Each structure stands twice: as structure tokens, then as C-alpha cells.
Amino acid sequence: MIPDVNHTVLFELVKALGVPRLFVQLLLALPQDVRRSELEHLVEYVASETSLSDVRFFLDVWWEVMKHKEGQEDATVSTFSTLICQHGCETSLDDGLQPPKRFKGDSGFLNDSPAATSLLMVLIEGLKETYQSIVLPRMKCYALANLVELLSMFTELEPEGSPLSVAEYLDKVTSVVSLWTSDTESQFHHRGLDEKVKEAERSMSLLPMAKLSREELFVGLGFLCSLLHGWGEELQGTLNSSEELCYESYRLLDALAAFRKNLVCFSETRDLGEDETCIVLELTQITKDFLKEISASLKSKDLDTSLVSSVAMTIIEQKLERHMEMCSVFASEKTWAFSKDWVDSLVKNKALFQKPELVLKLLETLVNFATSRQDKEAQELQMQVTKAIVECYTELSLIDKNKVISGVLASWGGPGLSLNLQVIMEGFQEDLNVVFNQITKSVSDQGLTRAVASVARLMLLYPEATVKQVCNLAVVNLGAHQFLAQILCSFPALSFLETHNDPGRPHSLVVRCLEEAVWGKLSTAREEEQFLEFLAFLMQPSSAAPLVSPAEVTKAFVLPYLKSNSAQIELSLQILSKVLGVQSCSEEHWIKSCHPFPLLLSLCKLLDGYTKYWHQPRDQLFPSLETKDLLLNILCQLCEVVRPETAPSPALWVQSLAWLHRKVASLDWTIGLRLKKLYGDHFKNEVPATLFEICTLPEDEWTSQHLPAYGPGSGLLAWMECCCLSTALRETMLTLLTVNVDNPEEVNLFSKGFLVALIQVLPWCSHSEWKRLMHVVENLLQRQVLHVPYTLEYVQYMPLLNLRPFACYLQFSVLFLRGFQLLCSSSCSTWLPAEAWLHVVQLYCSSMTDLLGSVKSTAGLPSHTTEDRTSTQEVSFICIQMFCHLLHVAAMLPDKECSEPLVVVALEILSQYEIFSSADTSPSNTLRRANERHFLESITDNLSDKALRGTLLQKLSKLGARLAGETA
């Protein structure tokens, strides 16, 4: 197959050139049967007239065979392999054999074929033929090391455990390099560090793909046993008498130590015959005795730290087999860090450190160095290394960046690296400002990725300051809050919980930043609104995990401020309303961790404060009446979510209800009714006893209590207060009300009492409560239970119109007028504080606006057709009546500062009057409109409020001008 070669010449040439590796690579490029014969030629050659150089040559070839790996051949070997393949094809054809489609070169000798294992046996047989010629202790160590490693790694003795740890691996590579460096007889003594490390690593990573059979193994074990018997004592003496090991003796001791462990494991886990067991036990004992006699100082020698680091850096730079593991050691080994070589290696190989765990280890090493040295040179090194680490971090994916941020927060908390790395603080604030100025100027979905990348670098260096900046800008930059919330939610690592001095009660970093950067500093309603929306987005982002939980927000911004005198009470209630709208992510509702029953009691106490609202000291903080509706909604929401499931046990639920019921008993009686959904059937509705006088209340659901404030005749007041509480209770009260409409005296008495009760309740009503009462008035008027006679005080002539569809609205307007006549009378002059009048007027105006809307809805759109002429006149008449009633109320008010809402409603009434009156096409329309305008002007002219009078007269003047224009 290949030309005849003079093997003597070949072997001498290889010996002279010192290229056993090349020889083995060429040998293993041959087909398997040829390999064996060629290796047998070598054995035959060295066994004849064996010299020292022959022994070394044979052992070098053996060692290279075991170290061989596919894919590491140079160009010469590759070319040779190609030629062998081609020549193999030709030979097969010439021999007349059916050729394969293509000659398949061996994937390597390292496989389980008999030819492969026989190749290993040739080596063992070669040693058997030459061992008597080996006289030097060094060569004996070499031969034994080869045999032991072959039997350890290329047989079933090979352990199935994990490879060497990276620390052990580095130690061994460094030990080998150190031995070669100090041993002048070593062939690698004069090689550079790169070559030494490469070769040492080759010797550490044998790939034992071929296995000797059990029979061949025990042949080898028997031979090893005899060699140890023959050479053991001599080698022990030689090793103990020498000051340090050579590479061959180091290899032998290392291989024997591993071999002995393998033997013990082998004997415990395999079924062995009697003879096999004897050999294994004998060899185990011999090995143990041999190692025992070797000096401990020889086996464990401290390595030069600088050499270890140099070896590690070489492995990294050369990207050798375990270089990524070595990067981990390099990043965390503080004794090497910040030497010139270390820094240069990091900068040169930073592409290899673009992994989150490596960046974190580098940061830990950097912080350790920064805390130990603060001189100028150290700061320059810090800057250089920080720059390299940040560049590694910048190349990471967003997921990996979050892993790094999580690690930074876990190690150093919110301040991150800023506490220990003063160098990063130089210019950081400027960077922070520049980055966020650019971000807030280019708010867009397209710019989100770029913005997140910019913020990620800042987040690494100083997380807390970066989050605070985001929070602050989210509040003060109009419309930027959602975009900034998206940026923040791109960093789920920020959901980090700080423990500080209280490990049992962790707190959210983001929530703390919100507290410190924003809370208490919101100066406008717009800022508060943006803060609320920003907070809501952080709790429920559109496409990311929530950054803060409703429970954390509640504990930070609600629970501490639920006091009537807190400056943040109204904002806290708005926040609570927001968080209650967030769906719970788990089966157990988040409210359970926020002390729901004390929270309910706090809200009830706030609500109770509204019963004394107009009698609170002026200098005392208290939430406005506009906030009362929000508070009521929150209480309703809480009663929905605080269910028996939120309590640890049914018994505790009952105890909690009883506790709350007991506490609420000292508050206004209406509060207990608001908690009915929470109480369920545990407690009856407790109301003033006088309510039973006007209602048929079922005693299995209702119970009376004697309250000093509710004396005789107060039943209607209690009834009206119940109507305010909820829509359901209002309908119940209307159903249970008992008024005998067939008894005129009773109807009159009820109607008078109703007016008085309405005025008593009015100042304390929120807008939603007042709307419920307006529904009660409408219901009673339609049922004709409430009697409100319509007087003609603002009617110049008998209107020949059909006012029946609008009768209820006219009665409504008159009822309001009568109510204000009572409220503004001398008997009530000191009852209502001055500051309450604006609220009362606002409620009145909202009702008049609703009333006007109802009139328009009943009348429909104004039309110029003859059929609809009447309805236009009727609506015009009603608008005049409402306008006059409104002005009457305005004239009676003691506080002239309340005119603004009145002006708005009065102008709206006049506008509607104009629309409907101009739609009237009857012949007398012009005259009627002129007379009505004159009448309205005369009424308006009597107003004492100059601002109100002037504005309305101006409007009426325009109406007159339009009328004149139409008739011209």
C-alpha cells in the first residue's frame, strides 16, 4: 500500500529530529491494520540492542499516542492523510477487489475496534520486551506513568465521575509548567510559556475512546504489578533522596494516586473472579505502600502565584480547552488582580468576559481592590478596569444585563458600586442628566430599545440614583411618565427587596426611591396625576412583569397616611383606589398582607369625620368633600375583596368581624350600614329607633338603637340618610316607606318634614350621595307622595300651555327654592358655617344642570314645524321659571363668593331658552320674546351681586340684539 521504507533510517531520523508527535500523527493517519504493523516495527526496532535514546523514543511515542486528538494535525499531516486515502483507493482497484465508494480514513485510532485496542496492547508488549533495558530511574518513572495512565484511562477502570475542577486543573497545568521550567533536561525547558502551557494542557485532557478488554486489562495489571515489585523500592529511594521531582516522577505519582482510587472503585462496583480480585487487591496494596513511602514535601509543593496567574492568562489568551472556566478564576482571583499583566489581559480578552457571571465576578474583584487601595495609581487602574467591565456589560443581552444588576443589588444594595468606587461618581451626575435629557426629548416606542440601553449602563453603576432620576422625571415631565415607566419595567431586576436593618421586613427598592425622590414633593394636581399613572404602570405594565406589588405600594403610600390630618391623605386614597383595581396574581389576595381590618377601621374613622366636616377647626387638615365619594368607593371595593378566604381560618374571620363591629359601634351609625356586605348575616342593620316610625323594617334584618341625636320626629332624617348610602339601600327605603297618601294631613306633614330633612342632609352630602337623593325626590314626586305646590310668583300671565309632562321639573325647581328659603332664613342663620355655602351651591347647581338636561330630553330637539310649536313655548316657559328661581336663590345667599357656579348654570339656562324660543314660529312669537326678555332683565336688574348681574344682563342684551336682527 505504501512504498517500502527502511524503518531503521525512519526511526533514527525521527529520533534525531525529536518529533515523536509528528510520527504518531502520521502513524495514526494510516489504516488500522497498517498502523499495527508499523508500530510493531517500532517495537522490534527498540527491542533490539536497546539504547537509552531508544527507550525515550519508544516512551515518547507511547505518550503521544495517548495524547493524540483528532483535528489538531498540521498541514503536512493533513496532506499525508489525503494521499493515503487516494492511494488506498487505487490499491483496492488494482487488487481487483470491489472498491468502496470512497476510502474512509479512520475517524481516529481511538475507537472500540479490536485493531484499536490491539494497538494499545502492542505498546504494552513493547514495554515487556524493553523494560529490562530501562535502567535510569527517570525512564522507569516515565514507563510506569505511561502504563498506569493507559490502564487507568483506556480501560473499564476509567472513572465515570466529573472531570477535574478548574482549580485542580490549573494547579496541575502550572505544576507541569513549573517542572519543565526548572528541569534543564526536559525537552520543553527552553520553550516559551505559551508552548509549555499548550503541551501541559494536552497531557491533562486525554480522550479515552478505546477500551482494552477485561482480559487485556488484567494482562496489563499483572505486568504493572510485577514492575512495581521490581522497581518500587529503587524508585522510592530515588524519589525520597531527591530534593524535587522531575516531570516523569511527578506524572507517576499523580497517575498512581488516581489509579489507586480507580482500583478501589473498580473492586467495589464490578463482579470479579477470584484471580482478578487477588490481582486488584495486591495492586491496590502495592500502590498504597509505594505512595505512603514518598515524602509528603515532594507531593505537595507550593506554586509561585505569579506563575499560576501567567498560566491562567495564557490559557485564556490561547483559548485552550477550558479557557472559559479559566476566565471565571481570572475574574475572581483577587491575588492576581490589578497587576499590569492582569489588566492588559482583561482589556485584550474582554470579548471572552461578556457573560453575566463573569461581569459580576470582575465587579466583586474591582470593589475589593478599590476598598483596599485608594492611591492615585490605584484610581487610574480602577478607571481602566471599570471601562473594560462596562464595555463587557454593554454587549450583554437585556436579560443578562438584568442578571448583572440583580447581582449588584444583592451584593451592594441600592447604591450599587457608587459606595466603593468613587471613580465612577466623577461625572456620573452629568452623564445621568445628559442621558435623560435625550430620552425625554425623544419619547417614542421606536426609541425605547435605545433608551433602555443607555439607562442600563447607569443602572449598573448606581441603580438607586438612576431609579430616582426616572421617578422624578416621570412626575415633572409632561406626558413622559408612561415611556419612563416602560424603561423602568425593562429592568425586572429592580424588583429587588432591601432588608437594611430589618431582615424580617424586606422593602422594595423602587418604592423607596419613589418615597425619597417624589413623595411629599408633588406640587401640582398634574404632577399627582402623573405620579398615579406612573405608579399604576409599574404595578401593571402592558408587556412586562410588575416592578412593584400593590401590597408594597399600599404599605408605603397608604397605610402610614390614613389620618385625617395627613397632608397626603387625598393622594393616598387615590393610590389605594388604584391598587384595589389591580388584579391579584395569586390565589391569595394581596390585601391579606396589608392588615385589612385595621385598614377598614381607618377608612371608617375618616368617613366618620365627615359627619363633623363643617365643624372641624379651620386650621386642621381634613380631606375635602370631593374626596368623600372616593373614600366611599374604596370602602365598597374593600368590602368586595376582604372575604372569609383572606383570613387564615374561619374562626379568625369571625373574631376580626366582631373586633371591627365593636370598634365601629362608637362611630356614626350609618358607617355600620356601609359595611353590610362585609358583615353578611353576622350582624343586623343597626339604625335609630325613630326610623321604625316611618318604615316597616323587618326585625330579622334590622334592629333599633336609641341615639340622643335622633329624638322624636327625626325618623325622616334617618330615612334620608339611609337613602344616601347606596343605590340598593335607597330602593329598599323607598319600598319600605309608609305614607298614607289618602290622608291629606299626613301627606302635608310628610312633605314639610321632607323639606327640613333634605336641608339638614344637604351640606354633608357628597356629589354621589346628593344624586341619590335627587332620585328619591323624583320618585316621590312621580308617586305623588311628596307634595310641592307650584306658586305663580314669577308668572306674569296664565300660560295656556300643556305643562303636565314637565310638572315634575317645575316642582323640583320650586322645591330647591323653598329649601334655600328655609336655609337662608333667620332661624337657620347660624346653623351653616360660611365655608359650607360654596359646597351647597355647587350641589344645587349640579342638580339644576341635571334638571335642565331632563327638560331637554323630555322636549326633544326644537323644531320649526307647526306641530311642535307648543313644546318650544313650554320649554321656554320652564327655562324662564328655572332662571328666576336660580336668581332668587342667588339673591338670598349670605356669601357672595358663590356666584361663579350660579353664573355658569344661569347662562346655560338662557342659552337653552334662546334655542327653544327662536324655534317658535307662531305669529306672536316676536312680541312674546320681547316681553319675556324685558321681564328677565327686570328680574336680573334687582340682583345685588354686581358681577352676576352684569354678566347676565350682557347675555340678555345679546338676546335682544339677535331678536332685533331677526325682525329687521
Secondary structure as GFF3:
##gff-version 3
##sequence-region A 1 968
A	DSSP	alpha_helix	7	17	.	.	.	ID=ss1
A	DSSP	alpha_helix	20	27	.	.	.	ID=ss2
A	DSSP	alpha_helix	32	47	.	.	.	ID=ss3
A	DSSP	alpha_helix	52	67	.	.	.	ID=ss4
A	DSSP	alpha_helix	75	94	.	.	.	ID=ss5
A	DSSP	alpha_helix	114	130	.	.	.	ID=ss6
A	DSSP	three_ten_helix	131	133	.	.	.	ID=ss7
A	DSSP	alpha_helix	137	153	.	.	.	ID=ss8
A	DSSP	alpha_helix	166	182	.	.	.	ID=ss9
A	DSSP	alpha_helix	193	204	.	.	.	ID=ss10
A	DSSP	alpha_helix	214	241	.	.	.	ID=ss11
A	DSSP	alpha_helix	247	269	.	.	.	ID=ss12
A	DSSP	alpha_helix	274	292	.	.	.	ID=ss13
A	DSSP	alpha_helix	296	299	.	.	.	ID=ss14
A	DSSP	alpha_helix	305	317	.	.	.	ID=ss15
A	DSSP	alpha_helix	323	332	.	.	.	ID=ss16
A	DSSP	alpha_helix	340	348	.	.	.	ID=ss17
A	DSSP	three_ten_helix	350	353	.	.	.	ID=ss18
A	DSSP	alpha_helix	356	372	.	.	.	ID=ss19
A	DSSP	alpha_helix	376	394	.	.	.	ID=ss20
A	DSSP	alpha_helix	398	412	.	.	.	ID=ss21
A	DSSP	three_ten_helix	416	419	.	.	.	ID=ss22
A	DSSP	three_ten_helix	422	425	.	.	.	ID=ss23
A	DSSP	alpha_helix	428	441	.	.	.	ID=ss24
A	DSSP	alpha_helix	448	461	.	.	.	ID=ss25
A	DSSP	alpha_helix	463	476	.	.	.	ID=ss26
A	DSSP	alpha_helix	481	489	.	.	.	ID=ss27
A	DSSP	three_ten_helix	492	495	.	.	.	ID=ss28
A	DSSP	beta_strand	497	498	.	.	.	ID=ss29
A	DSSP	beta_strand	507	508	.	.	.	ID=ss30
A	DSSP	alpha_helix	509	517	.	.	.	ID=ss31
A	DSSP	alpha_helix	525	539	.	.	.	ID=ss32
A	DSSP	alpha_helix	550	557	.	.	.	ID=ss33
A	DSSP	three_ten_helix	559	561	.	.	.	ID=ss34
A	DSSP	alpha_helix	569	580	.	.	.	ID=ss35
A	DSSP	three_ten_helix	590	594	.	.	.	ID=ss36
A	DSSP	alpha_helix	596	609	.	.	.	ID=ss37
A	DSSP	three_ten_helix	610	615	.	.	.	ID=ss38
A	DSSP	alpha_helix	626	641	.	.	.	ID=ss39
A	DSSP	three_ten_helix	644	646	.	.	.	ID=ss40
A	DSSP	alpha_helix	650	664	.	.	.	ID=ss41
A	DSSP	alpha_helix	669	674	.	.	.	ID=ss42
A	DSSP	alpha_helix	676	679	.	.	.	ID=ss43
A	DSSP	beta_strand	685	688	.	.	.	ID=ss44
A	DSSP	three_ten_helix	689	693	.	.	.	ID=ss45
A	DSSP	beta_strand	702	705	.	.	.	ID=ss46
A	DSSP	alpha_helix	715	725	.	.	.	ID=ss47
A	DSSP	alpha_helix	727	736	.	.	.	ID=ss48
A	DSSP	alpha_helix	744	761	.	.	.	ID=ss49
A	DSSP	three_ten_helix	762	764	.	.	.	ID=ss50
A	DSSP	alpha_helix	767	782	.	.	.	ID=ss51
A	DSSP	three_ten_helix	804	806	.	.	.	ID=ss52
A	DSSP	alpha_helix	807	823	.	.	.	ID=ss53
A	DSSP	three_ten_helix	826	828	.	.	.	ID=ss54
A	DSSP	three_ten_helix	834	836	.	.	.	ID=ss55
A	DSSP	alpha_helix	837	859	.	.	.	ID=ss56
A	DSSP	three_ten_helix	866	868	.	.	.	ID=ss57
A	DSSP	alpha_helix	869	892	.	.	.	ID=ss58
A	DSSP	three_ten_helix	896	898	.	.	.	ID=ss59
A	DSSP	alpha_helix	899	918	.	.	.	ID=ss60
A	DSSP	alpha_helix	925	941	.	.	.	ID=ss61
A	DSSP	alpha_helix	946	967	.	.	.	ID=ss62
###
